[in-house]
Amino acid sequence: MNTIVRNIFIFALVVFTAGSAFSQKKDINKANKEFDKFAYIDARQIYLKVVEDGYESAEIFKKLGDTYYFNSDYTNAAKWYDKLVNQFPDQTEPEYFYRAAQSLKSLGKYNESDALLKDYVAKGGTGLVIKKFEDDPNYLKSTVFKARDFELEKVGINSSNSDFGASFYGKDKIVYASASNTDGTKVYEWTNQPFLDLFVADRDTLGQLKNSMPLGGDINTAYHESSTAFAKDGMTVYFTRNNFLDGKKGKDKNKTIRLKLYKATKTGDYNWSNIVELPFNSKEYSVAHPALSLDGKKLYFSSDMPGTMGMSDLWYVDILENNNYGTPVNLGPEINTTARESFPYISDKNNLYFSSDGRSGLGGYDIFVTPLDADGKPGTITNLGAPTNSAQDDFGFIINEDDRIGYVSSNRGGDRGSIDDDIYLVKEICAITISGKVFDKETKDPLPGAEVSLLDSNNQLVSQTTAKNDGTYSFIGDCGTQYTVRGVKDGYKPYEKIIETPLLSGIVDVPLPLERIGPCAPNDLGCILDLQPIYFDFDKSNIRRDAEVELAKIFAAMKEYPELIIHIESHTDSRGNDNYNEALSERRAQSTLKWMVAKGIDANRLTAKGYGESKLVNLCSNGVPCTSEEHQLNRRSMFIIKD
């Protein structure tokens, strides 16, 4: 009897176990379908139920970790990835060791993160972050100490939901994305939040935001809108939206509504309509986060389209005439990694800022910057460091580099992942010391008492000082700014150096070697009167205030010596068309003559002629590579005493 009972019990247990296994398999299949549709919250709830029922596998742990990782909830992502790499190491692909390492780094567990990066390398992992890790095991300290000096504070328009992706809209407004609008009934399955809409807010002179309201017109819909880029004329906007146009939504093969880029035009004060989908979109991949090049002729964006190196890359297209666009171009391995690159932004000084979690950083998405040359090619890539970057996700960085005020989005300080995305006001504290020594070019002796001037890119005086007894001088300047440093002393030729200060605080050394001048030619009035160079604004011929100071010396000499007859020569450098340069120099020469006549000098005592680039003082002719300083020597006016 006992045997019969025992067998019946075993049979029942087998039936129950088989039924339970069938039910678990059914649940897992359902969860996988939700996961493939990016319905991470729904998928997660099913996976958790399966695990609670006692089922464990590498696939379950991978996808559970991913449902948190792709919502920036690194605490819970680390928990499930830890189970994965410890319980199923042989079934774990390299990318999951990387995600586990990134999750731990976002929690400040850097030693544990580095240990997993070593496992990632051992498993065959590749990418820029690995090369950086192998070349510089102390990368974390390097990242922190390279930091630009910023102050951050939350803006007042943040809601309890996700707010991110600020973009400049004119001089005094910001447009951003927010899930704060509770009017809609739809919920985004990825995050279980309301769908995003675009909002506009006023920006005061200190950068604070207020008076937020939904962006007017036809842009906002029942689905996602985010990430804008406005043309400089303020009449065109590019924006991100789900695949939804004219009331119709498109889905990919997994029934997922992907992201696309659209363009709209301004039809009222804050109203936007005439919405057009860009031609390189597809329902099978996402295209998002637009940014315009400095000249407005290229549109940068993030996408996982075919040809992407990682999960998402940065791309650009040429903006052609008649609403046409070129073929998308991948920015290549100089920028993109095997992970995620997103949220590009190009500043007015042609610096590309972007977010990446495929480079060494502080955790999650970090913000990086690289200068672009005239052809759009990137230079050295720099991590902005703390406090702009944190252990969490930091992205959507924009800045006005002239007033050094901008915005960044981050989920730092929260425990709900991307739900805690907020916008922060960024103020850069950056100071450059421009210093050096004025000395005799031949003897190397210091020249105390020399006058040193700091001029801006328009040759307007910024500051002036006198060299100390040891010939040294110093100024405080701005980061990322072009200056001219000029040294002047009686008996020496003036010397000047054009510099571009770096984006980071520091010291720029500018030595000023002055060359002693010999006896002046008897007909060279400029030499006799020790005139400083007379400059004109680029492509203009009007007399500037600093030039008037030097012309006043000539005026005084002509008043004192009424027999003086002067010939004015104006010269240009070789850049530009030869005929145009000759005409420009002629206008400048005549402008100088008219200034003297207006002051009371008889026109019969003056002649003027422009020589263009026909009398260069060095070898900087057409096609010869020369520095700005060498070209500057050719842009001059001369005053010749006529017999």
C-alpha positions in Angstrom: 0.0 0.0 0.0 2.8 2.3 0.9 4.4 1.5 -2.4 1.2 2.2 -4.3 0.8 5.6 -2.6 4.4 6.4 -3.2 4.1 5.6 -6.9 1.0 7.6 -7.2 2.7 10.5 -5.5 5.7 10.3 -7.8 3.4 10.1 -10.9 1.5 13.2 -9.7 4.8 15.0 -9.1 6.0 14.1 -12.6 2.7 15.3 -14.1 2.9 18.5 -12.1 6.5 19.1 -13.0 5.8 18.5 -16.7 2.9 20.9 -16.6 4.9 23.5 -14.7 7.7 23.2 -17.3 5.2 23.6 -20.1 3.7 26.6 -18.5 7.2 28.1 -17.9 8.1 27.6 -21.6 4.9 29.3 -22.6 5.6 32.2 -20.3 9.2 32.5 -21.6 8.0 32.5 -25.2 5.5 35.3 -24.4 8.2 37.3 -22.6 10.6 36.9 -25.5 8.0 38.3 -27.9 7.5 41.3 -25.6 11.3 41.7 -25.3 11.8 41.7 -29.1 9.2 44.5 -29.3 11.3 46.5 -26.7 8.4 46.1 -24.3 10.9 45.7 -21.5 8.7 46.4 -18.6 6.1 43.7 -19.7 8.8 41.3 -20.6 10.6 41.8 -17.2 7.5 41.1 -15.2 7.1 37.7 -16.9 10.8 36.8 -16.6 10.7 37.6 -12.9 7.7 35.4 -12.4 9.5 32.5 -14.1 12.5 33.0 -12.0 10.4 33.1 -8.8 8.9 29.8 -9.9 12.4 28.3 -9.8 13.5 28.4 -13.4 17.0 29.8 -14.2 19.0 30.0 -17.4 21.6 32.1 -19.2 19.0 33.4 -21.6 16.7 34.5 -18.7 19.5 36.3 -16.9 20.7 38.0 -20.0 17.3 39.4 -20.9 16.4 40.3 -17.3 19.7 42.3 -17.1 19.0 43.9 -20.5 15.5 45.1 -19.4 17.2 47.1 -16.7 20.4 48.0 -18.6 18.5 49.6 -21.5 16.4 51.6 -19.0 19.6 52.8 -17.3 18.7 51.0 -14.0 22.3 49.8 -13.4 21.7 48.6 -9.9 19.3 45.9 -11.0 21.1 45.2 -14.2 24.3 44.5 -12.2 22.3 42.0 -10.0 21.2 39.9 -13.0 24.4 40.2 -15.0 26.3 39.0 -11.9 24.1 35.9 -11.7 24.7 35.4 -15.4 28.6 35.6 -15.4 28.9 33.6 -12.2 26.4 30.8 -12.9 26.7 30.5 -16.7 30.2 31.9 -17.7 30.5 29.4 -20.6 27.2 30.5 -22.1 27.9 34.3 -21.7 29.0 36.2 -24.8 31.8 38.9 -24.4 29.3 41.8 -24.7 27.5 40.7 -21.5 30.8 40.8 -19.6 31.1 44.4 -20.9 27.6 45.3 -19.9 28.2 43.8 -16.5 31.4 45.8 -16.1 29.6 49.0 -17.2 26.8 48.4 -14.7 29.2 48.0 -11.9 31.1 51.1 -12.9 27.9 53.1 -12.8 27.6 52.0 -9.2 31.1 53.2 -8.4 32.4 49.6 -8.1 35.5 50.3 -10.3 37.7 47.4 -9.1 35.0 44.9 -9.7 34.2 46.5 -13.1 37.9 46.3 -14.1 38.0 42.6 -13.2 35.1 42.0 -15.6 36.8 44.0 -18.3 39.7 41.6 -18.0 37.2 38.8 -18.5 35.8 40.6 -21.5 39.3 40.8 -23.0 39.9 37.1 -22.3 36.6 36.3 -24.0 37.8 38.1 -27.2 36.2 41.4 -26.5 37.4 44.3 -28.7 36.9 48.0 -29.0 38.4 51.4 -28.1 37.6 51.0 -24.5 39.7 47.8 -24.3 42.7 49.5 -26.0 42.4 52.4 -23.5 42.0 50.0 -20.6 45.1 48.0 -21.6 47.2 51.1 -22.4 46.1 53.0 -19.3 44.9 50.8 -16.4 44.5 54.0 -14.3 42.2 55.4 -16.9 39.7 56.5 -14.2 42.1 59.0 -12.6 43.2 60.2 -16.1 39.5 60.9 -16.9 38.8 62.8 -13.8 42.0 64.9 -13.9 41.3 65.9 -17.6 38.0 67.4 -16.5 36.9 70.7 -17.7 35.7 72.9 -14.9 31.9 73.0 -14.9 29.3 73.8 -12.3 25.9 72.0 -12.6 22.5 72.6 -11.1 19.1 71.3 -11.9 16.8 73.6 -13.8 13.3 74.4 -12.4 11.2 72.9 -15.2 12.1 69.2 -14.5 9.1 67.0 -13.7 8.8 63.7 -11.8 9.1 61.8 -15.1 11.8 61.9 -17.8 13.0 65.3 -19.0 16.0 65.5 -21.4 17.5 66.6 -24.7 17.6 70.4 -24.5 18.3 72.3 -27.7 18.8 76.1 -28.3 15.9 77.8 -29.9 16.8 81.3 -30.8 18.7 83.4 -28.2 16.3 83.1 -25.3 14.5 79.8 -25.5 15.1 76.1 -25.1 13.1 73.2 -26.5 13.3 69.8 -24.7 11.5 66.5 -24.5 9.4 65.5 -21.5 7.1 62.6 -20.4 5.3 65.0 -18.0 2.2 65.5 -20.2 -0.4 63.2 -18.6 -3.2 64.2 -21.1 -2.4 61.1 -23.3 -3.6 57.6 -22.3 -0.9 55.7 -24.1 2.1 54.4 -22.1 5.5 53.5 -23.6 6.1 49.8 -23.0 9.9 50.2 -22.9 9.8 52.4 -19.8 6.1 52.3 -18.7 6.0 56.1 -18.8 3.8 58.4 -20.8 5.1 59.1 -24.3 7.4 62.1 -24.8 6.3 65.4 -26.2 8.3 68.5 -27.1 8.2 71.6 -24.8 9.5 75.1 -25.1 10.8 77.2 -22.2 12.1 80.7 -21.7 15.8 81.1 -20.9 17.0 84.0 -18.8 20.5 85.6 -19.0 21.8 83.3 -16.3 20.5 80.2 -18.2 17.7 79.4 -15.9 14.5 78.0 -17.5 10.9 78.9 -16.8 7.4 79.3 -18.4 7.4 75.8 -20.0 4.6 74.9 -22.4 4.1 72.3 -25.1 5.6 73.2 -28.5 2.8 74.6 -30.7 1.7 73.3 -34.0 1.5 69.8 -35.4 4.7 68.2 -34.1 3.4 66.6 -30.9 1.4 63.4 -31.3 0.2 60.5 -29.2 3.7 58.9 -29.7 7.3 60.0 -29.0 8.7 63.3 -30.1 12.2 64.4 -28.9 15.7 65.7 -29.8 15.4 68.8 -32.0 17.9 70.7 -34.1 16.9 74.2 -35.3 18.3 75.9 -38.4 20.0 79.2 -37.8 17.2 81.2 -39.4 14.8 79.7 -36.9 12.4 78.6 -39.6 13.2 74.9 -39.9 13.4 72.2 -37.2 14.6 68.6 -37.5 13.2 66.3 -34.8 12.9 62.7 -33.7 9.5 61.0 -33.7 8.2 57.4 -33.7 7.2 56.1 -37.2 4.0 58.0 -37.2 2.7 60.4 -39.8 -0.7 61.6 -40.9 -2.3 59.4 -38.3 -0.7 56.2 -39.5 2.0 54.2 -37.6 4.5 51.9 -39.2 6.0 48.8 -37.6 9.0 46.6 -38.3 8.9 42.8 -38.6 8.7 42.5 -34.8 5.8 44.9 -34.7 7.9 47.7 -33.2 7.4 51.3 -34.0 10.9 52.6 -34.7 12.3 56.2 -34.5 12.6 58.4 -37.5 13.7 61.9 -38.3 11.3 64.5 -39.6 11.5 68.2 -40.7 8.9 70.9 -40.0 8.7 74.6 -40.9 7.6 77.5 -38.8 4.2 78.9 -39.5 3.6 81.2 -36.5 5.3 82.5 -33.4 5.7 79.0 -31.9 3.7 76.9 -34.4 5.2 74.3 -36.6 3.6 72.4 -39.5 4.4 71.0 -43.0 5.9 67.9 -41.5 8.0 65.9 -43.9 9.7 62.5 -43.2 13.4 62.4 -44.2 14.1 60.0 -47.1 16.8 57.9 -45.4 14.4 56.6 -42.6 13.3 53.0 -42.5 10.7 51.0 -40.6 13.4 48.4 -40.0 15.9 50.6 -38.0 15.9 53.8 -36.0 17.2 57.2 -36.9 17.3 59.8 -34.2 18.9 62.8 -32.4 19.6 65.3 -35.2 22.3 68.0 -35.1 23.3 70.5 -37.7 26.8 71.3 -38.9 28.2 74.8 -38.4 27.4 75.8 -41.9 24.0 74.1 -41.9 24.9 71.9 -44.8 25.2 68.6 -43.0 22.8 66.8 -40.7 24.3 64.5 -38.1 22.3 61.8 -36.3 22.4 58.5 -34.5 21.2 55.3 -36.0 21.5 51.5 -36.0 21.0 51.3 -39.8 23.0 48.7 -41.8 26.7 49.5 -41.6 26.6 50.4 -37.9 29.6 49.2 -36.0 27.9 48.8 -32.7 24.4 49.2 -31.2 24.1 52.7 -32.5 26.6 54.9 -34.4 26.9 58.6 -35.4 26.2 59.3 -39.1 25.7 62.4 -41.3 24.1 63.3 -44.6 24.6 66.2 -46.9 21.6 68.6 -47.1 21.1 69.3 -50.8 18.9 71.7 -52.7 15.2 71.1 -53.3 14.7 69.1 -50.1 17.1 66.4 -51.2 19.7 64.6 -49.1 22.9 62.7 -49.7 23.7 59.1 -48.8 24.2 58.5 -45.0 27.9 58.4 -44.1 29.2 56.7 -41.0 31.6 58.8 -38.9 33.8 55.7 -38.7 36.0 54.1 -36.0 37.5 57.5 -35.0 34.2 58.3 -33.4 32.1 55.1 -33.2 32.6 52.0 -31.1 31.1 48.6 -30.8 28.7 50.0 -28.1 26.4 53.1 -28.3 27.1 56.5 -29.6 24.3 59.1 -29.6 23.2 62.7 -29.0 25.6 64.6 -31.3 25.8 68.4 -31.0 28.1 70.8 -32.9 28.9 74.1 -31.2 29.5 77.5 -32.8 33.2 76.8 -32.6 32.8 73.5 -34.6 33.4 71.2 -31.7 31.4 67.9 -31.8 30.0 66.8 -28.5 28.5 63.3 -28.2 27.6 60.6 -25.7 29.1 57.1 -25.7 29.3 54.1 -23.4 31.9 52.4 -25.6 34.9 54.5 -24.4 36.6 54.6 -21.0 34.7 56.8 -18.7 33.0 57.2 -15.3 30.0 54.8 -16.0 27.0 54.7 -18.3 26.9 57.2 -21.1 29.7 59.7 -20.8 30.0 62.9 -22.8 33.0 63.4 -25.1 34.2 66.3 -27.3 36.4 66.5 -30.4 37.2 69.5 -32.6 36.2 69.2 -36.3 38.3 70.7 -39.0 36.9 72.5 -42.1 36.2 69.1 -43.8 34.4 67.7 -40.7 37.2 65.4 -39.7 37.6 64.9 -35.9 40.7 65.6 -33.8 41.6 64.4 -30.4 38.6 63.0 -28.4 38.4 64.2 -24.8 36.2 62.9 -22.0 34.6 65.9 -20.3 35.2 64.3 -16.9 33.4 65.0 -13.7 31.2 66.8 -12.7 29.7 66.9 -16.2 30.0 63.1 -16.4 28.9 60.9 -13.5 28.6 57.2 -12.8 25.2 57.3 -14.4 24.0 58.2 -17.9 25.0 61.7 -19.1 24.0 62.8 -22.5 22.3 65.5 -24.6 25.1 68.1 -23.9 24.8 71.5 -25.6 26.7 74.7 -24.9 27.2 78.3 -26.1 31.0 78.4 -26.0 31.1 82.2 -26.0 29.2 82.7 -22.8 30.1 79.1 -21.6 26.5 78.3 -20.6 24.8 75.1 -21.6 22.7 72.1 -20.6 23.2 68.4 -20.0 20.7 65.6 -19.3 21.5 63.0 -16.6 19.8 60.4 -14.4 22.3 60.9 -11.6 21.0 60.9 -8.1 18.0 58.7 -8.9 17.3 55.0 -8.5 14.7 54.6 -11.3 17.0 54.6 -14.3 15.9 56.7 -17.3 12.7 57.8 -15.4 15.0 60.0 -13.4 16.4 61.8 -16.5 16.6 65.5 -15.6 18.1 68.6 -17.3 21.0 70.4 -15.6 22.2 73.9 -16.2 25.9 73.8 -17.1 28.3 76.7 -16.5 31.9 76.4 -17.5 34.5 78.0 -15.3 37.5 78.2 -17.6 40.4 80.6 -17.4 43.5 80.7 -19.5 46.8 82.4 -18.5 48.5 83.8 -21.5 52.1 84.6 -20.6 55.6 84.8 -21.9 58.7 86.8 -22.2 59.6 89.8 -24.4 63.3 89.6 -25.5 65.8 90.7 -28.1 65.7 88.2 -31.0 69.4 88.3 -31.5 70.9 88.6 -28.0 68.0 86.9 -26.1 68.2 89.7 -23.5 64.9 90.6 -21.8 63.2 93.8 -22.9 61.7 95.4 -19.8 59.2 98.2 -20.5 58.0 96.7 -23.7 54.3 97.2 -24.4 52.4 94.0 -24.8 48.8 94.0 -26.1 46.2 91.3 -26.2 43.7 91.7 -29.1 40.7 89.6 -30.1 40.0 88.0 -33.4 38.9 91.4 -34.8 42.1 93.0 -33.6 40.2 95.0 -31.0 42.2 95.6 -27.8 41.3 93.3 -24.9 44.0 94.2 -22.5 47.4 95.8 -22.3 50.4 95.6 -20.0 54.1 96.4 -19.7 56.8 93.8 -19.6 58.5 93.5 -16.1 62.2 93.8 -15.4 62.8 90.2 -16.5 60.8 90.8 -19.7 57.8 88.7 -18.6 54.1 89.5 -19.0 50.8 87.8 -18.4 47.1 88.1 -19.3 44.0 86.2 -18.3 41.9 85.0 -21.3 39.0 82.8 -22.2 39.2 79.2 -23.2 38.6 78.2 -26.9 39.3 81.7 -28.1 41.5 83.3 -30.8 43.8 86.1 -29.7 46.7 88.1 -31.1 49.5 88.9 -28.7 51.6 91.9 -29.8 54.9 93.2 -28.5 56.2 96.7 -29.1 59.3 98.6 -28.0 61.1 101.7 -29.3 63.9 100.7 -31.6 62.4 97.3 -32.5 60.0 96.0 -35.1 56.6 95.1 -33.6 56.1 91.4 -33.3 52.8 89.6 -32.9 51.6 86.0 -32.6 48.1 84.6 -33.3 47.0 81.9 -30.8 44.0 79.7 -30.2 43.5 78.9 -26.6 42.5 75.4 -25.6 39.2 74.3 -24.2 40.7 73.4 -20.9 42.0 75.8 -18.2 45.7 76.1 -18.3 48.7 78.2 -19.4 49.6 79.2 -22.9 53.2 80.3 -23.3 53.7 83.0 -26.0 57.4 84.2 -26.3 57.8 87.6 -28.1 61.2 87.9 -29.9 61.6 91.5 -31.1 64.0 92.3 -33.9 66.0 95.5 -33.7 65.4 97.9 -36.5 68.2 99.6 -38.5 68.1 103.2 -39.8 64.8 104.1 -41.5 64.8 104.7 -45.3 64.5 108.5 -45.8 61.1 108.2 -47.5 59.5 105.6 -45.1 57.3 107.8 -43.0 55.9 104.8 -41.2 59.3 103.8 -39.9 60.3 107.4 -39.1 57.1 107.9 -37.0 57.3 104.4 -35.5 53.8 103.5 -36.7 52.1 100.3 -35.6 50.5 98.1 -38.3 47.2 99.5 -39.6 44.6 96.8 -39.8 41.3 96.4 -41.6 38.5 94.0 -40.7 38.2 91.0 -43.0 36.9 91.9 -46.4 36.3 95.6 -45.3 37.9 98.9 -46.0 36.5 101.2 -43.3 39.0 102.9 -40.9 38.9 101.2 -37.5 39.5 103.0 -34.2 42.9 101.4 -33.6 44.0 102.5 -37.1 42.9 106.1 -36.4 45.5 106.2 -33.6 48.3 105.6 -36.1 46.8 107.8 -38.8 46.7 110.6 -36.3 50.5 110.5 -36.1 50.7 111.1 -39.9 48.1 113.8 -39.7 50.2 115.6 -37.0 53.3 115.3 -39.1 51.6 116.7 -42.2 50.2 119.6 -40.2 53.7 120.3 -38.7 55.4 120.0 -42.1 53.1 121.5 -44.8 55.6 120.7 -47.5 55.1 116.9 -47.0 53.5 115.0 -49.8 52.5 111.5 -49.0 51.8 108.4 -51.2 49.6 105.8 -49.5 50.2 102.1 -50.5 47.8 99.4 -49.4 48.7 95.7 -49.7 46.9 92.4 -49.1 48.1 88.8 -48.6 47.8 86.2 -51.3 44.6 84.5 -50.0 41.7 85.2 -52.3 41.3 86.0 -56.0 44.1 88.2 -57.4 41.7 90.7 -59.0 39.6 90.9 -56.0 42.6 91.5 -53.7 43.7 94.4 -56.0 40.3 96.0 -55.8 40.1 95.5 -52.0 43.5 97.1 -51.5 42.5 100.0 -53.7 39.4 100.6 -51.6 41.5 100.5 -48.4 44.0 103.0 -49.8 41.3 105.4 -50.9 39.5 105.0 -47.5 42.8 106.0 -45.8 43.2 109.1 -48.2 39.6 110.2 -47.5 40.2 110.0 -43.8 43.1 112.4 -44.0 41.2 114.8 -46.3 38.2 114.7 -43.9 40.6 115.8 -41.1 41.7 118.9 -43.2 44.7 117.7 -45.3 44.7 119.1 -48.8 43.9 116.3 -51.2 46.7 117.5 -53.5 49.2 116.5 -50.9 48.0 112.8 -51.0 48.0 110.0 -53.5 46.8 106.5 -52.9 47.0 103.2 -54.7 46.2 99.6 -53.9 48.7 96.9 -55.0 46.8 93.8 -54.0 49.2 90.9 -53.5 51.8 92.1 -56.0 54.4 93.2 -53.4 54.6 90.4 -50.9 57.3 90.8 -48.3 57.8 87.0 -48.0 57.3 83.8 -50.0 53.6 83.4 -49.1 52.2 83.5 -52.7 49.3 81.6 -54.1 49.3 77.9 -53.1 52.2 78.3 -50.6 51.3 77.0 -47.1 52.0 79.8 -44.6 51.0 80.5 -41.0 48.5 83.3 -40.1 51.4 85.3 -38.8 53.3 85.1 -42.2 50.2 86.2 -44.1 49.7 89.0 -41.6 53.0 90.5 -42.6 51.7 91.1 -46.1 48.5 92.8 -45.0 49.9 96.3 -44.5 49.6 100.0 -45.4 52.7 102.0 -46.1 53.2 105.8 -46.2 55.9 107.0 -48.6 57.3 110.6 -48.6 57.3 111.9 -52.2 60.0 114.3 -53.4 
